């Protein structure tokens, strides 16, 4: 960066430091005495989002129910090789997340909170690593802002609180990227070994879905000659020990290359199908919707990085283009070309969405402080104000209309509370801009930035507190908490009479959750209750909706939930 660029950048930072003075100066080093301050402040920012939750919690059947059920089976059976599914087993996914959840169950007991603990820890560490990576790619100030934004992206907050593989996969990928950056600056074998080992660990967690991230890293790795370092390949070998060891143990136990066939079969199946009719352009609307509004700021960050000399010099001096923009761009193309498209695959993009959005927010504050591009800022705040008024009007309408609440259910009322908070926050943000001369540029810019960040934070915290996120199966959980049902579940082993091949998608979801929430599971059978000697000897069983329709003269129905019957034999 030339002297003129450095001077212009320094003057801009002096103005920006007046906006959020607790964000570190970009020249701060990791070894300085104040280096823990940004990490501590980020923890204070993200920990409440992890801790705050409704007292009513229940798992989402797909995919939380799968992993929680399989993790519980590992502890109950002592078989840490087999991902069990009801009466059988399936090697259509790897076993890493089940090991982590089972470990949490063993340490803290079986519950929704402990099932979600690995994802919550991964989310917190991912926020800190996003800051660390941002210090390499940009500077400490933009890194802090990018990490703070990443932590309040809606998709990130939701999956940081779900017992699934995805948040843990993001952490593993960030560890690998951080290790490569450290390896490039320190040239120590440890960092290359750590970077290489993350591929095997990622495979153990998410199977073949770690490959797109590895491919997206190739241009950066080739450009910086990381692929020529032998320590990287030692890391690949060490990282492969756990997944290869697990697969060999499974083959020894079941033969016929069961995990290999299962994983490749799942890969080909996913590559050929679509999810709920998702088309080729699914991610073009789904990512902005799940990352609103920060995805649009990130696009602005890319635009200004290309056009603004100050930002071009910053990115160029840190040699960060291939990671900051190239990595998420390649990963986006890969996900778009892959047959199966789900709303959670793009979670891997979100750390870089946060960093790019920080560039845009920084640029807007620069315009704000220097009185530049007033038309852009005025248009942006008019849009925010209009959206705010619409949200407030809808929220008030829902609250005063019992007919709407009765027709749409409890979720719409909780959604109205969230919409009202967002509307009030954005309205305050817009007002700060239009009253900037009366308030003063420094103070109004503080209110403007705080309005954007805190609105997202408060809205997402409210979604957690109201159970909008976190209580995904409230009807089933309420049913299971009935005194008559609880008395049976706590006192007796419960068998399952299920024909899994005939289950509908909804019934399969209920089956997963009943399996997890039944504390003492007996045996599994696909036979008619009257012809099963095991079930005649047992006192209680869950019967699936299809078999429950058949005549069973020897059964007494204790309770019924959406066709599923809890019965006792006479």
Secondary structure as GFF3:
##gff-version 3
##sequence-region A 1 570
A	DSSP	alpha_helix	3	17	.	.	.	ID=ss1
A	DSSP	alpha_helix	35	51	.	.	.	ID=ss2
A	DSSP	pi_helix	61	65	.	.	.	ID=ss3
A	DSSP	alpha_helix	66	77	.	.	.	ID=ss4
A	DSSP	beta_strand	84	85	.	.	.	ID=ss5
A	DSSP	beta_strand	88	89	.	.	.	ID=ss6
A	DSSP	alpha_helix	96	108	.	.	.	ID=ss7
A	DSSP	alpha_helix	112	115	.	.	.	ID=ss8
A	DSSP	alpha_helix	117	137	.	.	.	ID=ss9
A	DSSP	alpha_helix	140	150	.	.	.	ID=ss10
A	DSSP	alpha_helix	154	159	.	.	.	ID=ss11
A	DSSP	alpha_helix	166	186	.	.	.	ID=ss12
A	DSSP	alpha_helix	189	206	.	.	.	ID=ss13
A	DSSP	three_ten_helix	207	210	.	.	.	ID=ss14
A	DSSP	alpha_helix	211	223	.	.	.	ID=ss15
A	DSSP	three_ten_helix	226	228	.	.	.	ID=ss16
A	DSSP	alpha_helix	230	254	.	.	.	ID=ss17
A	DSSP	alpha_helix	258	272	.	.	.	ID=ss18
A	DSSP	alpha_helix	282	290	.	.	.	ID=ss19
A	DSSP	alpha_helix	294	307	.	.	.	ID=ss20
A	DSSP	alpha_helix	309	317	.	.	.	ID=ss21
A	DSSP	alpha_helix	321	321	.	.	.	ID=ss22
A	DSSP	pi_helix	322	327	.	.	.	ID=ss23
A	DSSP	alpha_helix	328	337	.	.	.	ID=ss24
A	DSSP	three_ten_helix	345	349	.	.	.	ID=ss25
A	DSSP	alpha_helix	350	370	.	.	.	ID=ss26
A	DSSP	alpha_helix	374	400	.	.	.	ID=ss27
A	DSSP	alpha_helix	402	408	.	.	.	ID=ss28
A	DSSP	alpha_helix	410	434	.	.	.	ID=ss29
A	DSSP	alpha_helix	436	439	.	.	.	ID=ss30
A	DSSP	alpha_helix	441	465	.	.	.	ID=ss31
A	DSSP	alpha_helix	474	480	.	.	.	ID=ss32
A	DSSP	alpha_helix	483	491	.	.	.	ID=ss33
A	DSSP	beta_strand	494	497	.	.	.	ID=ss34
A	DSSP	three_ten_helix	500	502	.	.	.	ID=ss35
A	DSSP	alpha_helix	505	517	.	.	.	ID=ss36
A	DSSP	beta_strand	521	525	.	.	.	ID=ss37
A	DSSP	alpha_helix	533	537	.	.	.	ID=ss38
A	DSSP	beta_strand	540	543	.	.	.	ID=ss39
A	DSSP	alpha_helix	545	548	.	.	.	ID=ss40
A	DSSP	beta_strand	555	561	.	.	.	ID=ss41
A	DSSP	beta_strand	564	569	.	.	.	ID=ss42
###
